[in-house]
């Protein structure tokens, strides 16, 4: 069922899409959703599959996705506190998909990758609003997915004999992260590709609540901070993003705080994840790019 041309999967996607779009018929194309690279988008995990069918996007989630967690996340983004922050699903409950997976159904949207000038102010303002939502008034959520993703990277780093310091650096960061008692609402996997808006209306919204949960809001600013630290995000874009976040009252960057200082640990974590991914997946990045990631976090002295 891994191929977009698999007839069992394609027929199932059509049926799911037809439940929301009456124009979908037996011969409506089912197209894998291919997102052009944008500067802050990591590679999409292979376990999840996203398809366009008619006016609908059907996402088949990774194996092992917990129904209770996904249901709580969908309910949370539909709550009054967040209804203007997220692009909302067409159905508020996960659907059973082939091979014992879960699926969700979404409206088609315009993505950031299709615009020339990324909406950095909108990104900062949306994250500030998300982080200020009262989690006590939402369905019970798990921890956000950012630290779990970092834990997987640290485990992988321990096996990279050519760069033994990576595992040591990761373990030190993990100890600091595990001491955090912060319980803000966090996207958990934010990058610029996680913004979109409905095809016929303009306000930008957050996408993909798969890692939504509780924790340190700094995680949602980690990838832009890492890219700015690498010199791969222009200073103007970085300033637009961080100023909008601070102006919106975002708790990860108190007024007067230097953004790079406040985000130093999470930026390191983001770079470590990317470096480990590159070192353990042949062809993920070129050697010069991988070396740049490593040099940015390599201990000095």
N, C-alpha and C positions, 0 to 999 in steps of 0.2 A: 504494500500500500504506500510505498515511499515515492512512487512516481506520480507526477501530476497527470500522466496519461493512463494510469491504472483505472480501468472502467468501473470497478467497484467504488473506489474513492470518488471518481468524477460523478457518478450517478448519485452518490450520497450527498455530495456538495450541492448538486442541482436541487435535490429534494429539500435540503436545509435552506437554500437560498429562496426557493419557490414559496416557502412558508412565510417569507417577508416581502417578496417581490413577485406579484402575479404575472409579470412579463416573462419570467423564467420558464422555459419549456424543456422538452426532452433533448433538444439540440443546442441549447444555449451553451456557448463555450465556457469551460472552466480553465482559468488562466492562473498559473502561479504568480504570486505578487513579488515582483523583482524591484527592489528599491535601489536606485542609483546611489553610489557612495556619496556621503557628505562628511565633512571633516570630523565630526564628533560621533559618527555612527560606527560601532564595532561590528564585526561579522555576526550575522544572525545565526543563532544556534540551529544546528541541523535537525534537532528533534522536533521543532515546531514547524508547521506548514501553514502558509497563508494563501488563500485563493480568492480571486475575483470572479463573481458569477452574476451577470446582470448588474443591478445597482447595489449589490451586497458583497461584503467581505466576510469570508468564513475562515476562522482560525482553528486549526486542529492542534491542540496543545500537546506538549511533550509527554511521553509516557511517564507515569508516576505522578502526574499532577493531581493533587488532593482536591476532591470535589468540595469539601467543606471550606477550604481556604479560598478556592476560586469563587465559590458562591458568595462568601463574605466580602471579597474584594469587589465583585460586581455590585453588591448591595451598597457598599460604602461609596462608590463613585456616583451612585444615583441619589445619595442622600442630599438633603437641602443644602448642607454646608458646602457641597462640592459640585452641585449641578451645573455650574458655569466654569468649572475647571477642567473637566474631562469630556472627551467625545464619548457619548453614551452608547451602549450596545442596543441592538434592536430587540434583543431578548435578554431579560435580566437573570436567566438561569443557564447554566452549562447544559449542553446537549450531549447525549451519548453518541460517540462517533465510532467508525470501524476500528477494529483491533483494540477494543477496550479503552480508547482514548476519550477525552472530552473536547468539545468544540464550543466556540462562541460566535455570535453573528453580529456584524457591525455595518454601519452605513459606509459607503465609499466616501473617501475624503481626499482633499488636496494636501499633499505632503510638503514639508519644508524643502525637500530636495528639488522641487520644481520651481522654486522662486530664486531670484538672483540675489536679493538682500535678505539674509536670514533674520527672522524677527527676534533678535536677542532681548529686546526690552520685554516682549510678550513672555518669553521663556522665564526671565527673572521674576516678573510679576506673578505668573501662574504658580511658580514654585513657592514664592512667598505666601500666596494665599493657601496653597496646599499645606504648607508647614504650620500655618496658624489655625488650621481647622481643629475643632475640639474632638479628639479621638474618643473621648468618653461618650459622645453622643452617636457614635457610629457602631456598626456591628463589630464584634470582637475580631481583631485581626492578628495574624502572626507577626513575628519580626520580619522586617523587609528583607528582600533577597540579596542586598549588596554585600553584607558581611558573609553570608553563606557562599557567595561566589568567590569572595576573597579567600575564605577558608579552603576551597577547592584548589585555588591557585597556589596557596602556600603548601598544600600537600604535594602538588605536582613539582613545586620548586625544590623540595627536599631531594627529589630524584635527579636533579640536573647537576651532574658531577662537575661540569665545566665551569659552573658559576655557583659554588657552594654558599657564598654569602647571601644569595637570594633567599634561601630558606631561613637563614638567621634574621635577615631584615624583616621578612614576613611574619615570623613568630613574634618578634618584638612589637610590631604594629598590632598584631592580633591581641596581644596581652593588653595593650592600651584600649583597643576597641571593646574588648569584653568587659572592661571596667566601667564603661559608659552606662549610665542609668537613664539616658534620655529616651523619651517615649513620644516623640513627635510623629506625625503622619508623614511618611516618606515614600516617594515613587519607587525607589530601590534600583532602578535601571535607567536613569535619565541620561539622555544624550540628545543632540539637536534633532535627530531623526524621530524622536518621540513627540513631535508636534504635528498637528494637522487641523484642518477645519472642514466642515461639511462642504460639499461641492457648490452649494448655492448660497452659502453665507460665509462671512469672513472671520469672525472672532476665532483666534487660534485656541486650541485645546490640547491637553495632554492626551497621549495615546498609551495603550498597552499597560493595564494594571497588574500584569502577571507577578510582579515583585513588590506590589504595594504592601506596606506594613508599617510597623512601629520601629523607631530608632532615632539615630542621629541625623538631623537634616543635612549636615555637611556632605553626606554621601551623594546627594543629588547634584552637588556642585563640583564633584570630584573630577569628572571627565573634562569639562571645560578648563578647570584649573590645571590639570595635567597637560593639556594641549598648550595652554598659555605658557606654562613653565618650559615646555619644549620649544617654544617659539613658533608653534604651528597655528596659533590663534592670534590674529592681529590685536594690538593693544586697544584699538577702538572698539572692536566687538566685545572684548573682555570687559571694558569699562561700561559699555551699554548694558551688558548682562548683570554685572555686580551692582551697579548703581540702581538699576530697576529693582533688583532683589532687596537691596537695603532700603530703598524708598518705600517698598511695600511692607516693610517691617519684618522681613525674613529673619528668623532667629539664628540661623547659622552665621550671619555676618552682622553683628551689632553695629550701630552707628559709630563711625570713627575707627572701626577695626580695619586692619590691612587684610584684604582678601587672601593674598597668598600666604600670609602667616597663619590666618585662621584655618586655612584649608590644606596646610602642609602635609599632614598625615594622610588624609584621604586622597590627595593628589599622588603621593607616593604609592599608595595602595592601588590606585587606578593604573599607574605606570607599571607596577609589578605584575598585575594581572595581564596587561598587554604584552609585556616582555615574556612572561611564561608561556602565554598562548603562542607567541611567535617562535619560541625555542622548542616547543613541543609539537608544533604543527608545521611541517615543511611547506614552504611557500606562502605562509600566512602573511609575512612581510619580508622585504628585502633585507639583506645583511646590514647595509648602512642604517636602515630604519630601526632594526632590532638593536644595533649598537647604540643608537641615539636614546632609545628607551633605557637601556642598561646604564649608559653614562649619566643619565639624569638622576638616577637613584643610587648609583654605586657609592658606598661609603668612602669618604676622603681621609687620607692620612693613614 
